[in-house]
Amino acid sequence: MKIVISGAGEVGKHLAKLLSNEGQDIIIMDEEQSKLECLESYNLLPQLGNPSSFKTMKKVGVDGADLYIAVTPSETRNVVSCSMAKHLGAKRTVARIDNYEYLNTNNRDYFAKIGVDHLVYPEYLAAKEIITALQHSWVRNWFELFDGELIVVGVKVRENARLVGMPLKELYTLSNYMHISAIRRKNETIIPRGEDKVEANDIVYIASTQEFVGNIIDLCGKKKVDVKKVMVMGGSRIAVQLAKMSSDKYKIKIIESDFVKAQELAVSLPECTIVNADGRDIDILKNEGIDDCDAFVTLTDSSETNILGCLTAKEYGIRKTIAEVENIQLITEAESLNIGTALNKKLLASSRIFQILLDNDSTNAKCLALVDAEVAEMVVKEGSKVTREDVKDLDLPREITIAGLVRDGHGMLVHGDTRLQAGDHVVIFCLSGSIRKAERLFNKK
């Protein structure tokens, strides 16, 4: 599949690396040579050029592109270049945008007519992720698959968790309602096997079904927090989107240091309390009632400030904290600290675009991209290799594990003696670059 990416910023670079690992034919273009130089070691073709130029578009062969993705910093340029690419023959187009109004269903026909097939608004995705985190306050990550038939949670376990130190094969004899599909330990993601053990401070990704999620809370030594009051540091576009989407569910107070922006927020968000102050000042946080809040969300332009803000909130007993960490390289370090959920809108946008890419392929649909691992949904084909033996005898590659499946509309976990059947929707965890190996197992005749 030929994919052209316009914009070699963090979203474009992360997406290009992700796709090049999967063996796609990738061209990434940007007007700045310095942004392209760091990509030369990857299996892709960097091109210097203007995405708003027909000459450049023709040079990179956009007419033969299966997918054109525009993720430059300019919303207008993204929309225009997608329209141009579609006119020149690109089969599908995706544009990153900054305006929530564009996502309105009444406006979709307009964008379709001018050649923009999909719109990705990172701030909207981030706000949705925050709301999910507030609803499920005991986890780092929460993913519902197949309309909730399967649940995947990411949980940081402490020393008091009952599953710490127990070999997984023993754990599964006691709790057959869960499957630990991946373990994030320091700077590494592990696809575990039966002899592996969970250690204190690991982030574990657990697959289960809706009816047994409550058991996982107890096993991980966690407690649910009913979030009602939320304090937000930073009046960013994510904060605005969060307030508009959830002010009917939560009492939200936004602390913004810029006076003009605070005034604008007070007008546009009358249902929220807006405070013009420096959220880094501990005395201000005390005066504004940080110790009376259920959750603390940091959404300033500085990743370091957001991380420190969440650490401060933890010291005041806030159980649920969420930090926007804009630098993808900082996410691993942030996860190792006691800051709760680390949010990166660029990673969310990349995941969404990858899902759009694979939704066109009837063999699988992308569910989630982590920093160095992936979660994918695959449909088992008639006569494929995975239907010939029980799971324990499949000799799966070390970097791949099968977490669960949906059969006839019913979600269930996968055990060693499970035999996959044609038509099963299966959720797999795999390390980055391994998804094509899994595809061959599910599709090979």
Legacy VTK file of the C-alpha trace (Angstrom):
# vtk DataFile Version 3.0
C-alpha trace
ASCII
DATASET POLYDATA
POINTS 445 float
0.000 0.000 0.000
1.363 3.429 -0.981
0.945 6.151 1.657
1.981 9.803 1.330
2.365 11.821 4.541
2.533 15.608 4.437
4.185 17.110 7.515
7.201 15.700 9.349
6.296 17.032 12.791
5.858 14.655 15.737
2.573 13.217 14.450
3.933 12.700 10.948
7.223 11.223 12.145
5.598 8.857 14.626
3.068 7.736 12.040
5.760 7.253 9.392
7.864 5.124 11.743
4.821 3.095 12.739
3.808 2.420 9.143
7.332 1.776 7.871
7.679 -0.944 10.501
4.634 -2.601 8.950
6.229 -2.793 5.507
4.129 -0.090 3.851
5.401 2.034 0.941
5.809 5.388 2.713
6.664 8.838 1.334
6.872 11.701 3.841
7.334 15.289 2.698
8.041 18.567 4.430
9.373 22.008 3.534
12.127 21.796 6.171
15.076 19.517 5.394
16.044 19.298 9.073
12.757 17.553 9.903
13.382 14.912 7.246
17.005 14.106 8.079
16.195 12.127 11.232
13.952 9.800 9.177
16.578 8.650 6.690
17.371 5.489 8.673
13.795 4.225 8.345
12.233 2.240 5.531
10.604 5.225 3.846
11.319 7.961 1.293
11.724 11.547 2.618
10.886 14.271 0.094
11.540 17.992 0.407
8.616 19.976 -0.965
5.542 22.144 -0.533
2.330 20.135 0.067
0.305 22.991 -1.432
2.109 22.700 -4.772
0.650 20.647 -7.621
4.194 20.193 -8.926
5.316 18.615 -5.626
2.216 16.461 -5.426
2.832 15.067 -8.879
6.533 14.550 -8.102
5.781 12.285 -5.127
3.214 10.349 -7.169
0.167 11.215 -5.122
-2.000 10.030 -8.024
-1.052 6.449 -7.127
-1.470 6.851 -3.359
-3.862 4.579 -1.505
-3.865 7.076 1.372
-2.817 10.724 1.633
-2.335 12.070 5.177
-1.915 15.799 5.888
-0.639 16.538 9.404
1.206 19.847 9.026
0.724 22.498 11.766
-1.655 24.421 9.460
-5.266 23.247 9.417
-5.980 25.211 6.223
-2.994 23.730 4.407
-4.021 20.235 5.478
-7.551 20.629 4.120
-6.359 22.232 0.866
-3.651 19.636 0.219
-6.109 16.776 0.829
-8.472 18.336 -1.694
-5.594 18.613 -4.188
-4.467 15.039 -3.556
-7.975 13.683 -4.102
-8.276 15.680 -7.331
-4.983 14.203 -8.546
-6.095 10.625 -7.846
-5.364 9.687 -4.222
-7.890 7.042 -3.134
-8.427 8.321 0.438
-7.365 11.418 2.347
-6.992 12.357 6.030
-6.554 15.909 7.380
-5.546 17.005 10.879
-7.754 19.908 11.983
-8.041 22.358 14.904
-11.737 23.176 14.724
-14.327 20.991 16.448
-17.087 22.520 14.289
-15.682 20.653 11.303
-16.538 17.328 12.982
-20.234 18.192 13.053
-22.113 15.588 11.031
-23.913 18.358 9.157
-20.553 19.500 7.744
-19.190 16.097 6.734
-20.782 16.213 3.276
-18.990 19.478 2.519
-15.566 18.024 3.263
-16.372 14.855 1.354
-17.307 16.945 -1.691
-13.995 18.809 -1.679
-12.010 15.586 -1.302
-11.370 15.243 2.463
-12.475 11.759 3.517
-11.457 11.808 7.195
-10.851 14.560 9.764
-8.667 14.057 12.838
-8.885 16.601 15.663
-6.196 15.701 18.253
-7.633 17.932 21.010
-10.999 16.196 20.688
-9.358 12.786 20.945
-7.425 13.948 24.013
-10.571 15.288 25.694
-12.339 11.968 25.083
-9.370 10.148 26.601
-9.483 12.365 29.697
-13.214 11.740 30.169
-12.620 7.998 29.917
-9.828 8.303 32.505
-12.129 10.219 34.868
-14.882 7.633 34.461
-12.472 4.768 35.241
-10.281 6.457 37.807
-8.432 3.346 39.038
-6.693 2.639 35.710
-4.034 4.328 33.588
-5.773 3.292 30.355
-9.206 1.883 29.528
-10.164 0.474 26.129
-13.519 -1.015 25.210
-13.424 -3.329 22.216
-16.312 -4.781 20.244
-18.856 -2.438 21.883
-17.677 -3.416 25.349
-17.650 -7.187 24.856
-13.933 -7.120 25.722
-12.222 -4.654 28.075
-8.483 -3.910 28.127
-7.153 -1.907 31.077
-3.680 -0.550 31.797
-2.977 -0.539 35.543
0.111 0.426 37.526
0.471 -2.135 40.307
1.915 -1.382 43.724
3.636 -3.595 46.284
0.304 -4.389 47.973
-1.248 -5.922 44.840
-2.005 -9.636 45.231
-0.737 -10.487 41.766
2.800 -9.168 42.425
5.426 -11.914 42.411
3.076 -14.679 41.283
3.953 -16.575 38.054
1.224 -15.908 35.536
0.508 -19.590 35.015
-0.336 -19.845 38.730
-2.319 -16.634 38.656
-4.503 -17.922 35.843
-5.443 -21.035 37.842
-6.863 -18.701 40.502
-8.360 -16.098 38.187
-9.466 -17.386 34.806
-11.407 -14.185 34.157
-8.376 -12.145 33.050
-5.414 -12.273 30.686
-2.276 -10.196 31.286
-1.391 -9.379 27.706
1.505 -6.940 28.112
3.735 -5.572 30.862
5.360 -2.146 30.695
8.506 -2.292 32.880
10.764 0.759 32.996
11.701 1.413 29.348
10.481 -1.880 27.911
7.204 -3.494 26.931
7.099 -7.255 27.536
4.694 -9.755 25.971
4.604 -12.177 28.930
4.393 -15.951 29.044
3.317 -18.288 31.826
6.626 -18.241 33.686
6.809 -14.429 33.840
5.888 -12.521 36.999
4.400 -9.095 37.610
6.679 -6.822 39.627
5.790 -3.838 41.778
5.457 -0.604 39.742
4.832 -2.462 36.477
2.085 -1.150 34.214
0.118 -4.239 33.224
-2.350 -4.432 30.354
-5.137 -6.819 31.261
-7.899 -8.169 29.036
-11.185 -9.197 30.618
-14.932 -9.061 30.109
-17.355 -6.490 31.493
-18.727 -8.774 34.199
-15.313 -9.456 35.773
-13.668 -6.019 35.685
-14.552 -5.506 39.365
-12.445 -8.544 40.292
-9.407 -6.960 38.633
-9.759 -3.858 40.828
-9.358 -5.987 43.929
-6.565 -8.146 42.495
-4.519 -5.048 41.592
-5.042 -3.494 45.009
-6.931 -0.523 43.582
-9.958 1.469 44.723
-12.545 3.203 42.590
-12.868 6.954 43.023
-16.163 8.642 42.232
-15.006 11.793 40.449
-17.234 14.855 40.839
-14.882 17.845 41.202
-12.086 18.360 38.665
-9.366 21.012 38.794
-7.657 21.779 35.485
-4.351 23.638 35.220
-4.076 25.366 31.835
-6.859 26.711 29.631
-5.720 25.005 26.427
-7.913 23.846 23.550
-8.024 20.435 25.194
-9.334 22.046 28.391
-12.013 23.902 26.430
-13.056 20.731 24.621
-13.078 18.781 27.895
-15.307 21.391 29.553
-17.765 21.490 26.652
-18.033 17.711 26.584
-18.276 17.002 30.316
-19.332 20.049 32.358
-22.712 18.382 32.838
-20.972 15.449 34.529
-18.275 17.210 36.571
-17.813 20.469 38.457
-14.800 21.908 36.616
-12.451 24.671 37.769
-9.829 25.896 35.265
-6.745 27.799 36.423
-5.224 29.909 33.630
-2.264 32.267 34.105
-2.889 34.439 31.038
-5.375 37.228 31.876
-6.793 37.660 28.358
-7.236 33.918 27.852
-8.885 33.613 31.281
-11.380 36.307 30.300
-12.165 34.498 27.056
-12.663 31.226 28.925
-15.047 32.877 31.362
-17.212 33.990 28.426
-17.079 30.754 26.409
-17.399 28.397 29.421
-19.971 29.993 31.764
-20.708 26.640 33.363
-17.101 26.386 34.663
-15.210 28.313 37.327
-12.297 30.201 35.746
-9.416 31.429 37.919
-6.749 33.796 36.560
-3.669 32.645 38.474
-0.417 30.692 38.200
-1.257 27.064 38.846
2.375 26.366 39.734
1.904 28.356 42.961
1.096 25.896 45.730
-0.592 28.575 47.862
-2.976 29.317 45.005
-3.805 25.644 44.617
-4.550 25.469 48.351
-6.731 28.566 48.232
-8.651 27.188 45.256
-9.377 23.953 47.126
-7.062 21.374 45.600
-7.505 19.125 48.637
-11.270 19.096 47.997
-10.966 17.884 44.382
-11.354 14.334 43.151
-9.149 14.748 40.069
-6.388 17.075 38.882
-5.668 17.534 35.150
-2.642 19.455 33.839
-2.942 20.830 30.299
-0.372 23.636 30.023
2.042 24.002 27.096
4.901 22.610 29.218
5.191 18.839 29.727
7.534 19.402 32.674
5.049 21.748 34.356
2.247 19.236 33.809
4.273 16.388 35.325
5.300 18.451 38.350
1.728 19.652 38.787
0.438 16.088 39.015
3.193 15.132 41.470
2.137 18.074 43.647
-1.517 17.038 43.450
-0.582 13.517 44.556
1.105 15.001 47.636
-2.231 16.599 48.526
-4.024 13.279 48.314
-5.618 13.595 44.864
-6.240 10.011 43.755
-6.717 10.667 40.023
-4.217 12.829 38.138
-3.792 13.261 34.383
-0.872 15.027 32.677
-0.557 16.056 29.057
2.959 15.058 27.983
3.556 16.574 24.552
7.053 15.182 24.040
6.655 11.546 23.019
10.176 10.788 24.286
9.112 11.912 27.779
6.186 9.518 28.055
8.279 6.584 29.261
9.859 8.697 31.992
6.469 10.144 32.919
4.947 6.663 33.224
7.608 5.683 35.754
6.583 8.561 38.028
3.526 8.698 40.238
1.546 11.026 37.980
-1.373 8.820 36.974
-2.368 8.924 33.319
0.111 10.390 30.805
-1.663 11.815 27.776
-0.139 12.587 24.364
-2.469 13.996 21.708
0.033 13.295 18.917
0.142 9.612 19.806
-3.666 9.561 19.960
-3.864 11.203 16.537
-1.378 8.710 15.081
-3.387 5.817 16.498
-6.603 7.187 15.042
-5.047 7.632 11.595
-3.622 4.119 11.702
-7.103 2.851 12.550
-8.494 4.708 9.530
-5.826 3.035 7.404
-6.604 -0.475 8.543
-10.367 -0.076 8.661
-10.226 -0.211 4.869
-8.626 -3.645 5.107
-11.210 -6.303 5.881
-8.562 -8.417 7.611
-8.138 -6.205 10.658
-8.928 -2.909 12.391
-6.459 -1.047 14.536
-7.534 -0.502 18.126
-4.611 1.195 19.819
-0.960 2.165 19.386
1.137 2.379 22.540
4.634 3.858 22.657
6.318 0.658 21.457
3.496 -1.875 21.196
0.203 -2.273 19.377
-3.231 -3.719 20.024
-5.050 -4.968 16.962
-8.314 -6.642 16.070
-8.131 -9.404 13.497
-10.772 -11.567 11.888
-9.882 -15.239 11.560
-10.026 -16.451 7.957
-11.272 -19.844 6.840
-8.357 -22.297 6.703
-5.863 -19.940 8.328
-3.012 -21.365 10.393
-4.526 -20.354 13.723
-7.584 -22.574 13.143
-5.559 -25.794 12.834
-4.362 -26.195 16.419
-5.170 -25.120 19.964
-3.585 -21.803 20.932
-0.968 -23.498 23.123
0.306 -25.456 20.116
0.458 -22.560 17.634
4.076 -21.683 18.444
3.306 -17.942 18.331
6.271 -15.576 17.968
7.544 -14.308 21.327
6.430 -10.748 20.538
2.756 -11.688 19.951
-0.008 -12.851 22.295
-3.737 -13.439 21.819
-5.779 -11.704 24.527
-9.416 -12.458 23.785
-12.037 -12.989 21.121
-15.647 -12.325 20.232
-17.572 -15.265 18.811
-21.222 -14.933 17.797
-21.357 -11.563 19.533
-20.060 -12.850 22.865
-16.699 -11.832 24.344
-14.400 -14.411 25.938
-10.777 -14.764 26.941
-8.339 -17.039 25.134
-6.672 -19.916 26.987
-4.155 -22.547 25.932
-6.823 -25.055 24.898
-8.872 -22.511 22.938
-9.299 -23.392 19.250
-9.912 -20.325 17.094
-12.630 -20.544 14.460
-13.200 -18.782 11.154
-15.113 -15.561 11.736
-13.803 -15.012 15.268
-12.841 -11.405 16.032
-9.577 -11.701 17.949
-7.645 -9.087 19.933
-3.869 -9.440 19.845
-1.038 -7.579 21.570
2.239 -7.301 19.694
5.431 -5.308 19.860
5.836 -2.581 17.222
6.684 -3.970 13.810
5.131 -7.390 14.463
1.579 -6.848 13.261
2.301 -8.222 9.782
3.608 -11.456 11.336
0.280 -11.797 13.101
-1.607 -11.043 9.885
0.113 -13.953 8.140
-0.988 -16.306 10.908
-4.600 -15.212 10.618
-4.786 -15.055 6.821
-2.446 -17.776 5.531
-4.149 -20.666 3.825
LINES 1 446
445 0 1 2 3 4 5 6 7 8 9 10 11 12 13 14 15 16 17 18 19 20 21 22 23 24 25 26 27 28 29 30 31 32 33 34 35 36 37 38 39 40 41 42 43 44 45 46 47 48 49 50 51 52 53 54 55 56 57 58 59 60 61 62 63 64 65 66 67 68 69 70 71 72 73 74 75 76 77 78 79 80 81 82 83 84 85 86 87 88 89 90 91 92 93 94 95 96 97 98 99 100 101 102 103 104 105 106 107 108 109 110 111 112 113 114 115 116 117 118 119 120 121 122 123 124 125 126 127 128 129 130 131 132 133 134 135 136 137 138 139 140 141 142 143 144 145 146 147 148 149 150 151 152 153 154 155 156 157 158 159 160 161 162 163 164 165 166 167 168 169 170 171 172 173 174 175 176 177 178 179 180 181 182 183 184 185 186 187 188 189 190 191 192 193 194 195 196 197 198 199 200 201 202 203 204 205 206 207 208 209 210 211 212 213 214 215 216 217 218 219 220 221 222 223 224 225 226 227 228 229 230 231 232 233 234 235 236 237 238 239 240 241 242 243 244 245 246 247 248 249 250 251 252 253 254 255 256 257 258 259 260 261 262 263 264 265 266 267 268 269 270 271 272 273 274 275 276 277 278 279 280 281 282 283 284 285 286 287 288 289 290 291 292 293 294 295 296 297 298 299 300 301 302 303 304 305 306 307 308 309 310 311 312 313 314 315 316 317 318 319 320 321 322 323 324 325 326 327 328 329 330 331 332 333 334 335 336 337 338 339 340 341 342 343 344 345 346 347 348 349 350 351 352 353 354 355 356 357 358 359 360 361 362 363 364 365 366 367 368 369 370 371 372 373 374 375 376 377 378 379 380 381 382 383 384 385 386 387 388 389 390 391 392 393 394 395 396 397 398 399 400 401 402 403 404 405 406 407 408 409 410 411 412 413 414 415 416 417 418 419 420 421 422 423 424 425 426 427 428 429 430 431 432 433 434 435 436 437 438 439 440 441 442 443 444
